[in-house]
């Protein structure tokens, strides 16, 4: 990842994305993607691509290394929950990266989709065809990909308008006393570690997570979370902020003391959206992975002793 910086010399009233597309080697679409991912800051605060530039403004942009232009189809098995001419809903496996990026050029969901599907939407370019939202490498569960630009535009709008609902199941460290709660805390890049996110007022974007306690154990809690926004690592960051990090999350907490979970115990179990062609509301569910069920059994057994 490289850091680039610009200082605005005079008032132009120009949009951020237009200014950078004319004063750097970044395309306007690329600038919009980076801003959406929280990689562009104006005067130290995360900026939208539509914000206007004024004299004296300082723009800082963290630009990830370019991935290879050609992404090859790979015959990777997929657990398909639903598929039609417009969308495909996958129960993503643990350890699978959603799209190619530095260090993960093969074996991704995109590689598998390119093999399985004849067509994918092209709005996100060659690196992320069909991808309208993401879940982390070690998070399992529901993710939808789009086969055409019409479907992509529709579901992206639903995500923006918060009419596409995503529910997760997680096991967190510590016993949560309240039955339910709402975490409303902005999330941005951790200035001390650019690979991590953190709750911050300085350069964070609005982030809201709702949670409900499903079951309490001796030293942990089984919860259901609903995302109101979709920030990077949102549930993981918010639960760390609540001092109840997701079990097995070595980036924000620590390893699971009961078994090797190969990362955070977090599962995107339900996705609700309006079908882009039919207008019908559809809900998809992904069953808990075996390791998650096994861990629940161990925690219940420990609590009974």
PyMOL commands that set and color helices and strands:
alter all, ss='L'
color gray80, all
select helices_A, chain A and resi 16-23+28-36+109-116+149-161+234-241+290-304
alter helices_A, ss='H'
color red, helices_A
select strands_A, chain A and resi 2-7+40-42+45-46+58-63+80-83+87-92+140-146+165-173+180-184+187-190+193-199+208-216+220-227+266-274+281-285
alter strands_A, ss='S'
color yellow, strands_A
deselect
rebuild
show_as cartoon
